[in-house]
């Protein structure tokens, strides 16, 4: 997928990266619901923390045992893999090679989403304030990315 790259890593590019990851989170939540799994803000935050830790060379120790744990482990992996799919191009100059976010930029992006989740968390066990915010936020916006195995809806890209 192509994004517009400015001269530096800034709020505009951060917002574009965040949007892609949030689309994956929303799609993973829909996938979970279709499978009878109820994700929580805390579980998604944990998956994002694991992704940042993986970027920093601290791989998770435990293995995913339940369907929910496997889905969250897959979410972390898909978020890490998304970085390699992004091609940011300089506006007006398609001759320059595409730029991919480096490890630090991707970690900054994921950390921004962790903070977003923290701001929306209710503090109650099983809270879903962030996950309930996402569908309204992306309502009517075509999605650029989806979680593998996600149910098909009108807002998602065609396979």
FITORLUM-616194 format. One record per atom (N, C-alpha, C): residue number from 1; atom name; x, y, z. Coordinates in Angstrom, 3 decimals. Each point is the difference from the previous one (the first is absolute). Example, Ala and Ser with C-alpha at 12.3 -4.5 7.8 and 13.67 -1.06 7.14 Angstrom:
1 N 13.190 -5.690 7.800
1 CA -0.890 1.190 0.000
1 C 0.900 1.200 0.000
2 N -0.350 1.050 -0.720
2 CA 0.820 1.190 0.060
2 C -0.770 1.090 0.730
// end
This chain:
1 N 0.835 -1.160 0.000
1 CA -0.835 1.160 0.000
1 C 0.879 1.221 0.000
2 N -0.412 1.012 -0.717
2 CA 0.800 1.213 -0.134
2 C -0.583 1.108 0.866
3 N 0.896 0.713 0.665
3 CA -0.345 1.153 0.805
3 C 0.815 1.182 -0.488
4 N -0.433 1.202 0.346
4 CA 0.752 1.191 -0.352
4 C 1.022 0.261 1.094
5 N 1.261 0.145 -0.381
5 CA 1.084 0.214 0.950
5 C 0.444 1.448 -0.080
6 N 0.111 0.637 1.139
6 CA 0.578 1.337 0.047
6 C 1.475 -0.158 0.332
7 N 0.698 1.082 0.195
7 CA 1.448 -0.071 0.178
7 C 0.415 -0.644 1.316
8 N -0.852 0.023 1.005
8 CA 0.355 -0.576 1.293
8 C -1.154 -0.827 0.538
9 N 0.325 -0.827 0.980
9 CA -1.040 -0.733 0.722
9 C -0.700 1.026 0.881
10 N -1.270 0.263 -0.300
10 CA -0.719 1.054 0.709
10 C -1.414 -0.458 0.333
11 N -0.799 0.908 0.521
11 CA -1.358 -0.348 0.410
11 C -0.853 -0.510 -1.155
12 N 0.192 0.535 -1.187
12 CA -0.805 -0.432 -1.151
12 C 0.283 -1.458 -0.357
13 N 1.276 -0.348 -0.063
13 CA 0.327 -1.383 -0.352
13 C -0.346 -0.932 1.159
14 N 0.190 0.468 1.238
14 CA -0.382 -0.783 1.170
14 C -1.497 -0.312 -0.042
15 N -0.810 0.979 -0.346
15 CA -1.451 -0.205 -0.079
15 C -0.349 -1.032 -1.072
16 N 0.708 0.031 -1.124
16 CA -0.267 -0.973 -1.053
16 C 0.359 -1.412 0.472
17 N 1.132 -0.139 0.667
17 CA 0.401 -1.304 0.523
17 C -0.985 -0.488 1.059
18 N -0.385 0.915 0.902
18 CA -0.964 -0.366 1.050
18 C -1.307 -0.485 -0.609
19 N -0.448 0.684 -1.037
19 CA -1.249 -0.377 -0.654
19 C 0.070 -1.424 -0.540
20 N 1.115 -0.363 -0.595
20 CA 0.141 -1.356 -0.530
20 C -0.063 -1.037 1.116
21 N 0.706 0.258 1.089
21 CA -0.004 -0.964 1.106
21 C -1.383 -0.054 0.640
22 N -0.654 1.146 0.148
22 CA -1.343 -0.015 0.587
22 C -0.987 -0.746 -0.885
23 N 0.177 0.073 -1.312
23 CA -0.849 -0.787 -0.891
23 C 0.221 -1.493 0.255
24 N 1.249 -0.395 0.239
24 CA 0.282 -1.404 0.324
24 C -0.637 -0.399 1.324
25 N 0.081 0.883 0.993
25 CA -0.593 -0.295 1.304
25 C -1.509 -0.157 -0.139
26 N -0.644 0.909 -0.725
26 CA -1.441 -0.087 -0.220
26 C -0.355 -1.303 -0.715
27 N 0.760 -0.343 -1.010
27 CA -0.256 -1.228 -0.746
27 C 0.238 -1.233 0.869
28 N 1.031 0.029 0.839
28 CA 0.250 -1.123 0.915
28 C -1.145 -0.138 0.994
29 N -0.534 1.115 0.466
29 CA -1.138 -0.031 0.918
29 C -1.224 -0.611 -0.680
30 N -0.233 0.340 -1.251
30 CA -1.113 -0.575 -0.758
30 C 0.219 -1.497 -0.223
31 N 1.244 -0.376 -0.285
31 CA 0.337 -1.412 -0.171
31 C -0.253 -0.763 1.292
32 N 0.430 0.596 1.105
32 CA -0.207 -0.633 1.309
32 C -1.488 -0.178 0.275
33 N -0.782 1.048 -0.213
33 CA -1.441 -0.063 0.268
33 C -0.666 -1.078 -0.854
34 N 0.406 -0.105 -1.265
34 CA -0.574 -1.014 -0.882
34 C 0.354 -1.414 0.461
35 N 1.072 -0.111 0.777
35 CA 0.436 -1.296 0.526
35 C -0.463 -0.230 1.429
36 N -0.807 0.914 0.526
36 CA -0.493 -0.136 1.365
36 C 1.005 0.412 1.065
37 N 1.009 0.764 -0.395
37 CA 1.025 0.475 0.935
37 C -0.271 1.472 0.293
38 N 0.069 0.351 1.272
38 CA -0.217 1.392 0.396
38 C 1.333 0.621 0.388
39 N 0.505 0.888 -0.841
39 CA 1.235 0.700 0.322
39 C -0.293 1.148 0.955
40 N 1.006 0.400 0.745
40 CA -0.109 1.143 0.895
40 C 1.102 1.003 -0.341
41 N -0.187 1.220 0.464
41 CA 1.024 1.021 -0.203
41 C 1.328 -0.458 0.582
42 N -0.044 -0.584 1.175
42 CA 1.206 -0.453 0.678
42 C 0.730 -1.066 -0.815
43 N -0.735 -0.917 -0.589
43 CA 0.615 -1.065 -0.800
43 C 0.654 0.577 -1.253
44 N -0.664 0.962 -0.640
44 CA 0.575 0.633 -1.196
44 C 1.248 0.791 0.386
45 N -0.080 0.722 1.105
45 CA 1.173 0.745 0.484
45 C 1.162 -0.958 0.232
46 N -0.267 -1.139 0.609
46 CA 1.039 -0.997 0.252
46 C 0.615 -0.496 -1.315
47 N -0.814 -0.214 -1.013
47 CA 0.506 -0.434 -1.306
47 C 0.913 1.067 -0.608
48 N -0.363 1.268 0.182
48 CA 0.832 1.088 -0.519
48 C 1.320 0.098 0.767
49 N -0.066 -0.167 1.313
49 CA 1.226 0.011 0.811
49 C 0.926 -1.130 -0.449
50 N -0.555 -1.166 -0.270
50 CA 0.812 -1.127 -0.472
50 C 0.639 0.317 -1.354
51 N -0.733 0.701 -0.857
51 CA 0.562 0.378 -1.301
51 C 1.178 0.957 0.186
52 N -0.146 0.993 0.871
52 CA 1.101 0.930 0.263
52 C 1.182 -0.754 0.597
53 N -0.267 -0.883 0.952
53 CA 1.084 -0.781 0.597
53 C 0.718 -0.843 -1.051
54 N -0.741 -0.566 -0.932
54 CA 0.621 -0.781 -1.083
54 C 0.901 0.882 -0.856
55 N -0.460 1.225 -0.279
55 CA 0.823 0.937 -0.767
55 C 1.292 0.325 0.734
56 N -0.059 -0.014 1.296
56 CA 1.164 0.322 0.840
56 C 0.840 -1.239 0.325
57 N -0.362 -1.141 -0.609
57 CA 0.778 -1.214 0.197
57 C -0.382 -0.815 1.223
58 N -1.101 0.355 0.642
58 CA -0.468 -0.751 1.175
58 C -1.212 -0.825 -0.421
59 N 0.255 -1.211 -0.422
59 CA -1.068 -0.859 -0.506
59 C -0.837 -0.548 1.149
60 N -1.314 -0.206 -0.224
60 CA -0.859 -0.529 1.065
60 C 0.408 -1.412 0.384
61 N -0.160 -0.331 1.269
61 CA 0.401 -1.322 0.506
61 C -1.102 -1.035 -0.136
62 N -1.214 0.407 0.314
62 CA -1.087 -0.980 0.013
62 C -0.490 -0.296 -1.414
63 N -0.611 -1.134 -0.128
63 CA -0.608 -0.368 -1.276
63 C -1.505 0.191 0.121
64 N -0.607 0.310 -1.092
64 CA -1.448 0.222 -0.026
64 C -0.711 -1.340 0.107
65 N -0.828 -0.148 1.031
65 CA -0.656 -1.286 0.212
65 C -1.485 0.026 -0.351
66 N -0.691 1.079 0.308
66 CA -1.432 0.074 -0.296
66 C -0.208 0.673 -1.360
67 N -1.188 -0.164 -0.585
67 CA -0.274 0.698 -1.262
67 C 0.186 1.518 0.119
68 N -0.395 0.573 1.126
68 CA 0.172 1.443 0.201
68 C 1.483 0.355 0.029
69 N 0.802 -0.789 0.722
69 CA 1.439 0.258 0.073
69 C 0.652 -0.116 -1.380
70 N -0.424 -0.994 -0.779
70 CA 0.555 -0.166 -1.349
70 C -0.371 1.176 -0.886
71 N -1.242 0.456 0.096
71 CA -0.429 1.141 -0.804
71 C 0.814 1.239 0.369
72 N 0.218 0.227 1.290
72 CA 0.771 1.168 0.431
72 C 1.466 -0.122 -0.409
73 N 0.556 -1.212 0.058
73 CA 1.372 -0.214 -0.467
73 C 0.077 0.256 -1.507
74 N -1.018 -0.451 -0.728
74 CA -0.051 0.263 -1.445
74 C -0.098 1.501 -0.269
75 N -0.792 0.718 0.807
75 CA -0.126 1.452 -0.167
75 C 1.367 0.665 0.159
76 N 0.740 -0.378 1.018
76 CA 1.353 0.557 0.185
76 C 0.863 -0.276 -1.226
77 N -0.048 -1.228 -0.490
77 CA 0.802 -0.379 -1.161
77 C -0.397 0.743 -1.264
78 N -1.305 0.158 -0.208
78 CA -0.474 0.700 -1.199
78 C 0.408 1.478 0.066
79 N -0.075 0.598 1.188
79 CA 0.423 1.395 0.160
79 C 1.485 0.138 -0.307
80 N 0.805 -0.933 0.475
80 CA 1.431 0.037 -0.301
80 C 0.250 -0.158 -1.495
81 N -0.742 -0.895 -0.651
81 CA 0.161 -0.225 -1.434
81 C -0.496 1.146 -0.860
82 N -0.974 0.749 0.510
82 CA -0.551 1.125 -0.764
82 C 1.077 1.021 -0.341
83 N 0.946 0.180 0.887
83 CA 1.082 0.974 -0.217
83 C 0.713 -0.268 -1.319
84 N 0.161 -1.265 -0.357
84 CA 0.711 -0.356 -1.233
84 C -0.859 0.201 -1.246
85 N -1.290 0.187 0.169
85 CA -0.905 0.177 -1.144
85 C -0.188 1.462 -0.371
86 N 0.385 0.895 0.890
86 CA -0.218 1.433 -0.227
86 C 1.075 0.542 -0.924
87 N -0.428 0.777 -0.967
87 CA 0.919 0.693 -0.879
87 C -0.405 1.464 -0.001
88 N 0.750 0.815 0.704
88 CA -0.276 1.434 0.031
88 C 0.762 0.652 -1.143
89 N -0.695 0.799 -0.779
89 CA 0.609 0.644 -1.162
89 C -0.023 1.512 0.173
90 N 1.012 0.645 -0.549
90 CA 0.076 1.452 0.057
90 C -1.049 0.582 -0.944
91 N -0.797 0.963 0.481
91 CA -1.026 0.586 -0.877
91 C 0.644 0.703 -1.191
92 N -0.515 -0.304 -1.191
92 CA 0.470 0.650 -1.214
92 C 1.298 -0.556 -0.556
93 N 0.593 -0.968 0.660
93 CA 1.256 -0.567 -0.493
93 C -0.023 -1.517 0.163
94 N -0.659 -0.662 -0.923
94 CA -0.123 -1.455 0.028
94 C 1.313 -0.697 -0.370
95 N 1.019 0.769 -0.430
95 CA 1.261 -0.615 -0.398
95 C 0.858 -0.380 1.200
96 N -0.227 0.644 1.133
96 CA 0.763 -0.342 1.209
96 C -0.480 -1.344 0.527
97 N 0.922 -0.780 0.566
97 CA -0.426 -1.299 0.544
97 C -0.956 0.176 1.175
98 N -0.905 -0.947 0.126
98 CA -0.965 0.030 1.107
98 C 0.738 -0.196 1.320
99 N -0.556 0.582 1.041
99 CA 0.590 -0.080 1.331
99 C -0.921 -0.844 0.878
100 N 0.587 -0.895 0.760
100 CA -0.759 -0.778 0.976
100 C 0.329 0.544 1.383
101 N -0.965 -0.071 0.911
101 CA 0.302 0.485 1.356
101 C 1.096 -0.856 0.633
102 N 0.937 0.682 0.673
102 CA 1.043 -0.769 0.676
102 C -0.534 -0.522 1.333
103 N 0.800 -0.791 0.665
103 CA -0.431 -0.648 1.244
103 C -0.445 1.022 1.035
104 N 0.770 1.064 0.166
104 CA -0.337 1.013 0.989
104 C -1.315 0.707 -0.344
105 N -0.199 0.339 -1.261
105 CA -1.246 0.661 -0.413
105 C -1.201 -0.914 0.226
106 N 0.176 -1.286 -0.299
106 CA -1.113 -0.941 0.178
106 C -0.308 -0.170 1.488
107 N 1.042 -0.052 0.827
107 CA -0.206 -0.093 1.448
107 C -0.694 1.258 0.522
108 N 0.385 1.175 -0.496
108 CA -0.657 1.253 0.393
108 C -1.483 -0.030 -0.368
109 N -0.292 -0.527 -1.180
109 CA -1.381 -0.091 -0.463
109 C -0.814 -0.909 0.920
110 N 0.532 -1.162 0.287
110 CA -0.715 -0.938 0.872
110 C -0.155 0.580 1.396
111 N 1.043 0.667 0.508
111 CA -0.106 0.636 1.317
111 C -1.064 1.085 0.020
112 N -0.153 0.739 -1.093
112 CA -1.063 1.018 -0.079
112 C -1.368 -0.663 0.143
113 N -0.164 -1.171 -0.593
113 CA -1.278 -0.715 0.110
113 C -0.196 -0.566 1.397
114 N 1.071 -0.443 0.633
114 CA -0.105 -0.463 1.385
114 C -0.513 1.136 0.878
115 N 0.528 1.200 -0.198
115 CA -0.450 1.166 0.776
115 C -1.452 0.350 -0.328
116 N -0.396 -0.164 -1.248
116 CA -1.391 0.256 -0.392
116 C -0.940 -0.964 0.714
117 N 0.383 -1.260 0.048
117 CA -0.810 -0.998 0.712
117 C -0.073 0.359 1.481
118 N 1.146 0.355 0.591
118 CA 0.025 0.348 1.425
118 C -0.930 1.163 0.313
119 N -0.057 0.990 -0.891
119 CA -0.888 1.162 0.211
119 C -1.473 -0.399 -0.040
120 N -0.319 -1.016 -0.765
120 CA -1.396 -0.399 -0.145
120 C -0.414 -1.126 0.938
121 N 0.959 -0.630 0.649
121 CA -0.324 -1.128 0.887
121 C -0.828 0.480 1.185
122 N -0.980 -0.799 0.362
122 CA -0.906 0.365 1.087
122 C 0.573 -0.343 1.373
123 N 0.972 -0.866 0.057
123 CA 0.538 -0.447 1.275
123 C -0.752 -1.202 0.552
124 N -1.064 -0.395 -0.664
124 CA -0.782 -1.170 0.419
124 C 0.493 -1.232 -0.750
125 N 0.017 -1.118 0.698
125 CA 0.383 -1.257 -0.637
125 C -0.934 -0.280 -1.179
126 N 0.563 -0.392 -1.113
126 CA -0.813 -0.318 -1.179
126 C -0.453 1.219 -0.781
127 N 0.543 1.168 0.306
127 CA -0.407 1.232 -0.684
127 C 0.302 -0.032 -1.494
128 N -0.873 0.671 -0.761
128 CA 0.117 0.021 -1.457
128 C -0.206 1.399 -0.576
129 N 0.284 1.035 0.773
129 CA -0.231 1.365 -0.489
129 C 0.746 0.280 -1.301
130 N 1.260 -0.376 -0.062
130 CA 0.795 0.228 -1.210
130 C -0.554 -0.820 -1.163
131 N -0.260 -1.283 0.243
131 CA -0.502 -0.866 -1.066
131 C -1.375 0.439 -0.483
132 N -0.800 0.584 0.867
132 CA -1.311 0.505 -0.407
132 C 0.102 1.344 -0.718
133 N 1.087 0.718 0.216
133 CA 0.249 1.270 -0.683
133 C 0.374 -0.223 -1.472
134 N 0.754 -1.050 -0.284
134 CA 0.546 -0.202 -1.346
134 C -1.042 -0.119 -1.108
135 N -1.088 -0.775 0.152
135 CA -0.954 -0.100 -1.113
135 C -0.595 1.353 -0.402
136 N -0.299 0.835 0.978
136 CA -0.550 1.321 -0.313
136 C 1.060 0.874 -0.668
137 N 1.232 -0.107 0.462
137 CA 1.098 0.786 -0.554
137 C 0.217 -0.317 -1.479
138 N -0.101 -1.280 -0.365
138 CA 0.242 -0.414 -1.381
138 C -1.281 -0.171 -0.815
139 N -1.138 0.392 0.550
139 CA -1.270 -0.163 -0.701
139 C 0.041 0.723 -1.345
140 N -0.305 -0.744 -1.055
140 CA -0.061 0.563 -1.343
140 C 1.352 0.210 -0.655
141 N 1.075 -0.337 0.674
141 CA 1.343 0.166 -0.560
141 C 0.468 -1.354 -0.526
142 N 0.310 -0.089 -1.285
142 CA 0.506 -1.281 -0.521
142 C 1.308 -0.374 0.698
143 N 0.140 -1.258 0.317
143 CA 1.193 -0.455 0.707
143 C 1.105 -0.370 -0.973
144 N 1.203 0.340 0.386
144 CA 1.182 -0.334 -0.792
144 C 0.536 -1.374 0.341
145 N -0.224 -0.432 1.245
145 CA 0.526 -1.280 0.473
145 C -1.056 -0.708 0.830
146 N 0.066 -1.327 0.018
146 CA -0.884 -0.800 0.854
146 C 0.813 -1.121 0.631
147 N -0.521 -0.508 1.093
147 CA 0.607 -1.112 0.712
147 C -0.273 -1.278 -0.792
148 N 0.980 -0.904 -0.098
148 CA -0.238 -1.260 -0.728
148 C -1.201 -0.758 0.562
149 N -0.875 -0.423 -0.870
149 CA -1.179 -0.750 0.403
149 C -1.153 0.870 0.454
150 N 0.112 1.313 -0.195
150 CA -1.052 0.917 0.446
150 C -1.272 -0.208 -0.802
151 N -1.168 0.160 0.655
151 CA -1.249 -0.053 -0.747
151 C -0.050 1.146 -1.000
152 N -0.649 -0.199 -1.117
152 CA -0.067 1.010 -1.043
152 C -1.146 0.962 0.271
153 N 0.316 1.300 -0.098
153 CA -1.031 1.031 0.092
153 C 0.225 1.006 -1.110
154 N -0.921 0.903 -0.183
154 CA 0.086 0.984 -1.076
154 C 1.138 0.972 0.145
155 N 0.543 0.185 1.206
155 CA 1.074 0.958 0.228
155 C 1.387 -0.609 -0.172
156 N 0.085 -1.286 -0.311
156 CA 1.281 -0.672 -0.085
156 C 0.432 -0.134 -1.443
157 N 1.331 -0.109 -0.226
157 CA 0.479 -0.166 -1.359
157 C -0.397 -1.365 -0.555
158 N -0.174 -0.052 -1.304
158 CA -0.329 -1.275 -0.655
158 C 1.216 -0.892 0.012
159 N -0.229 -1.292 0.110
159 CA 1.112 -0.957 0.052
159 C 0.653 -0.161 -1.353
// end
